Amino acid sequence: MTQPFLPFARPDIGEAEIAAVTQALRSGWVTTGPVTQRFEQAFQAFLGDEALHCLAVNSATAGLHLALEALGIGPGDEVITTTHTFTATAEVVRYLGADVKLVDIDPATLNIDVAAIEAAITPATKAIIPVHYAGLAVDMPAVLAMARRRGLKVVEDAAHALPTRVGGELVGTLGSDATVFSFYANKTMTTGEGGMLVTRDAALAQRAKVMRLHGMSRDAFDRFTATRPSWYYEIVAPGFKYNLTDIAAALGAEQLKRLPAFLARRQQLAARYQAALADLPLILPPDAPAGGTHAWHLYVVRLAEGAPMDRDTFIERLYAAGIGCSVHYVPLHLHPYWRDRYGLTPAQFPQSQRAFERMVSLPLFTAMSDAEAERVVAAVRAVLA
Ligand SMILES: *Cc1c(COP(=O)(O)O)cnc(C)c1O
């Protein structure tokens, strides 16, 4: 009866990806180059919006940093985001010397509470970073309408949201100032490490493009002569080193082709869990509302009131049954840095705190077999019996 341990996640990398990476390695050009440019074009085509600028970067964290930098966020400014996220969402605000205002979540969706955003706005507030938690969209029409009314910028953390739809429209095309996707190893597609910054704002894109690579500009010279030598560049700002390599982009371009199939598989696995776990003392994750698509990056259950054990015991028993799981996330208000910098207490975030204490992310990844999904179902049922 000893079956191999089922990890929480595993990347789904096929022969096409391996061939494409091999080709990039053999090409003689391994850093940012033609493959990265084609990957950006393919990503724009996937989003289906010719007005979008797509900038490949070496992480979503880098993309969020670049977007906020290009929007001019700096010391004295405040940026509002959810406490129920990964630290990357918020740390980029601190990179720029601005301050983070964390707010609570809606317990139905685990997404940022839109009313709480409005209540947290002060004269210093400059931007909002909604996070599409687990792949379920934030109520973006409400967030964008409020942001416009209050003169705030919106940068979507779409690390979980490829592809997520709201009212039929893909996240990335919803009209915020910028949207950032992650290609980290366990996300819905991967480049090992990587991300994509997406915006319709040409000035934002231009700034992010320069800052992505050391603050280096060739355009400055182009203004004066069309015949600049190819070796010439100018440094216009102390930029960053956030470019994606052609090796990673080769992997990304192949993963992107498989994204529709990846989504179908995730939807299939989520539907199986929704049906097979419905009668247990669990709060199951909500499906996307009509017209929406849930990307199912994460499948997060919460132990209900009548559950026979606490969250930690539940996870221990699942591990003992050979099932890896995780918790997304230890909310930011509990981490020493965020807690101490802003004097945060759990009482300020009752919904996130309560969800955290009862939540478990079950394995859901495209490389898992039906038999492995049934092992998860059987183990959860047995542990809660
Ligand atoms: C993974 C993740 C990030 C960071 O992505 P990287 O590509 O690893 O930088 C940011 N926000 C959220 C919500 C994430 O899950």
The ligand as a MOL file (V3000), in Angstrom:
LIG
                    3D

  0  0  0     0  0            999 V3000
M  V30 BEGIN CTAB
M  V30 COUNTS 15 15 0 0 0
M  V30 BEGIN ATOM
M  V30 1 C 4.2780 33.9290 -7.0170 0
M  V30 2 C 3.6960 35.2250 -6.6010 0
M  V30 3 C 4.3540 36.4460 -6.7790 0
M  V30 4 C 5.7780 36.5320 -7.1980 0
M  V30 5 O 6.0600 35.9200 -8.3900 0
M  V30 6 P 7.5930 35.7130 -8.8020 0
M  V30 7 O 7.5030 35.4400 -10.2690 0
M  V30 8 O 8.0830 34.5460 -8.0120 0
M  V30 9 O 8.3020 36.9600 -8.4890 0
M  V30 10 C 3.7000 37.6150 -6.4940 0
M  V30 11 N 2.4540 37.6030 -6.0060 0
M  V30 12 C 1.7900 36.4660 -5.7850 0
M  V30 13 C 0.3880 36.5310 -5.2610 0
M  V30 14 C 2.3850 35.2350 -6.0580 0
M  V30 15 O 1.7430 34.0980 -5.8020 0
M  V30 END ATOM
M  V30 BEGIN BOND
M  V30 1 1 1 2
M  V30 2 1 2 3
M  V30 3 2 2 14
M  V30 4 1 3 4
M  V30 5 2 3 10
M  V30 6 1 4 5
M  V30 7 1 5 6
M  V30 8 2 6 7
M  V30 9 1 6 8
M  V30 10 1 6 9
M  V30 11 1 10 11
M  V30 12 2 11 12
M  V30 13 1 12 13
M  V30 14 1 12 14
M  V30 15 1 14 15
M  V30 END BOND
M  V30 END CTAB
M  END
